[in-house]
């Protein structure tokens, strides 16, 4: 299945237990390995993430060597 990268912006993110985490605000690509490197997550659920000064959380995917 192919998607445009822009289709992922605004996508809702849920935990494995089905709890809403937030929405995709930005995507960082690793062009060399042809994969998503990181996601910036906004509209965070305050029940899951303590929001102090920023309204965004950066999720970095594990490198293939870490798995």
Backbone as CSV, one residue per row, in Angstrom:
resi,resn,N_x,N_y,N_z,CA_x,CA_y,CA_z,C_x,C_y,C_z
1,UNK,0.845,-1.175,0.000,0.000,0.000,0.000,0.893,1.242,0.000
2,UNK,0.598,2.187,-0.855,1.361,3.426,-0.934,0.479,4.583,-0.495
3,UNK,1.092,5.509,0.249,0.415,6.721,0.686,1.320,7.912,0.423
4,UNK,0.725,9.066,0.308,1.489,10.304,0.292,1.908,10.595,1.729
5,UNK,3.117,11.098,1.927,3.591,11.399,3.273,2.682,12.437,3.938
6,UNK,2.124,13.330,3.142,1.243,14.361,3.702,-0.055,13.775,4.247
7,UNK,-0.424,12.580,3.811,-1.631,11.923,4.342,-1.476,11.552,5.812
8,UNK,-0.227,11.467,6.291,0.009,11.076,7.679,-0.141,12.244,8.657
9,UNK,-0.016,13.491,8.161,-0.172,14.661,9.023,-1.610,14.695,9.535
10,UNK,-1.758,14.838,10.845,-3.087,14.863,11.452,-3.607,13.490,11.850
11,UNK,-2.870,12.436,11.483,-3.282,11.077,11.834,-3.300,10.901,13.348
12,UNK,-4.357,10.357,13.868,-4.462,10.131,15.315,-3.601,8.931,15.721
13,UNK,-2.937,9.066,16.865,-2.053,8.020,17.369,-2.640,7.467,18.662
14,UNK,-2.716,6.137,18.741,-3.261,5.461,19.915,-2.224,4.486,20.470
15,UNK,-2.291,4.251,21.777,-1.411,3.264,22.402,-1.902,1.859,22.058
16,UNK,-1.129,0.860,22.445,-1.539,-0.530,22.225,-2.830,-0.846,22.961
17,UNK,-3.120,-0.093,24.032,-4.342,-0.308,24.817,-5.525,0.499,24.298
18,UNK,-5.319,1.259,23.216,-6.398,2.019,22.618,-6.581,3.416,23.189
19,UNK,-5.640,3.892,24.009,-5.746,5.236,24.563,-5.181,6.245,23.569
20,UNK,-5.902,7.335,23.364,-5.458,8.388,22.451,-4.199,9.042,23.001
21,UNK,-3.152,9.154,22.166,-1.890,9.780,22.552,-1.810,11.207,22.010
22,UNK,-2.087,11.385,20.736,-2.012,12.694,20.090,-2.153,12.542,18.587
23,UNK,-1.757,13.589,17.859,-1.845,13.572,16.406,-0.489,13.890,15.793
24,UNK,-0.217,13.313,14.630,1.036,13.558,13.926,1.056,15.008,13.441
25,UNK,2.092,15.763,13.882,2.285,17.147,13.447,3.336,17.258,12.355
26,UNK,4.368,16.444,12.434,5.459,16.519,11.466,6.141,15.161,11.382
27,UNK,6.830,14.931,10.290,7.483,13.646,10.040,8.913,13.912,9.594
28,UNK,9.859,13.208,10.187,11.257,13.310,9.789,11.633,12.002,9.113
29,UNK,12.097,12.103,7.880,12.421,10.916,7.098,13.922,10.670,7.086
30,UNK,14.285,9.397,7.062,15.674,8.994,6.819,15.691,8.520,5.368
31,UNK,16.126,9.400,4.508,16.086,9.120,3.070,16.987,7.950,2.699
32,UNK,18.162,7.875,3.327,19.111,6.807,2.987,18.542,5.416,3.245
33,UNK,17.858,5.245,4.382,17.307,3.922,4.690,15.837,3.793,4.294
34,UNK,15.285,4.846,3.697,13.910,4.830,3.183,12.897,4.455,4.257
35,UNK,12.971,5.177,5.403,12.027,4.915,6.498,11.751,6.192,7.261
36,UNK,10.690,6.160,8.046,10.386,7.271,8.937,11.345,7.197,10.113
37,UNK,12.021,8.306,10.389,12.970,8.365,11.495,12.278,8.816,12.776
38,UNK,11.449,9.853,12.685,10.820,10.414,13.880,9.470,11.014,13.529
39,UNK,8.623,11.117,14.544,7.343,11.808,14.425,7.274,12.896,15.475
40,UNK,6.785,14.064,15.089,6.444,15.096,16.056,4.956,14.937,16.317
41,UNK,4.602,14.730,17.576,3.214,14.464,17.953,2.671,15.654,18.717
42,UNK,1.556,16.193,18.262,0.901,17.329,18.904,-0.494,16.958,19.366
43,UNK,-1.232,17.960,19.859,-2.575,17.745,20.423,-2.526,16.574,21.401
44,UNK,-1.543,16.635,22.290,-1.278,15.536,23.214,-2.381,15.362,24.238
45,UNK,-2.649,14.122,24.580,-3.606,13.782,25.625,-2.932,14.059,26.974
46,UNK,-3.443,15.016,27.756,-2.804,15.344,29.035,-2.864,14.207,30.055
47,UNK,-3.719,13.225,29.837,-3.777,12.076,30.736,-2.593,11.136,30.516
48,UNK,-1.955,11.238,29.341,-0.853,10.347,28.992,0.493,11.044,29.135
49,UNK,0.556,12.300,28.709,1.810,13.033,28.670,1.663,14.316,29.482
50,UNK,2.609,14.554,30.394,2.597,15.793,31.155,3.167,16.895,30.269
51,UNK,2.343,17.903,29.991,2.740,18.992,29.111,3.212,20.153,29.973
52,UNK,4.471,20.557,29.782,5.024,21.668,30.556,5.120,22.908,29.684
53,UNK,6.148,23.024,28.885,6.315,24.242,28.100,6.016,24.044,26.618
54,UNK,6.172,22.830,26.112,5.935,22.588,24.697,4.644,21.803,24.521
55,UNK,4.073,21.968,23.372,2.826,21.293,23.052,3.069,20.162,22.060
56,UNK,4.297,19.628,22.059,4.675,18.634,21.063,5.619,17.614,21.688
57,UNK,5.524,16.385,21.236,6.370,15.299,21.704,7.060,14.707,20.480
58,UNK,8.354,14.439,20.584,9.084,13.845,19.468,9.267,12.362,19.740
59,UNK,8.795,11.536,18.807,8.971,10.083,18.920,10.020,9.675,17.913
60,UNK,11.100,9.076,18.361,12.154,8.599,17.464,12.052,7.082,17.382
61,UNK,11.953,6.584,16.164,11.839,5.140,15.992,13.171,4.480,16.282
62,UNK,13.132,3.246,16.813,14.381,2.537,17.090,15.120,2.237,15.799
63,UNK,16.433,2.270,15.846,17.202,1.945,14.649,17.122,0.435,14.409
64,UNK,17.316,0.010,13.177,17.247,-1.430,12.878,18.234,-2.241,13.728
65,UNK,19.340,-1.627,14.133,20.322,-2.340,14.956,19.790,-2.604,16.358
66,UNK,18.831,-1.751,16.839,18.299,-1.896,18.198,17.272,-3.020,18.306
67,UNK,16.721,-3.464,17.168,15.667,-4.489,17.263,16.199,-5.884,17.203
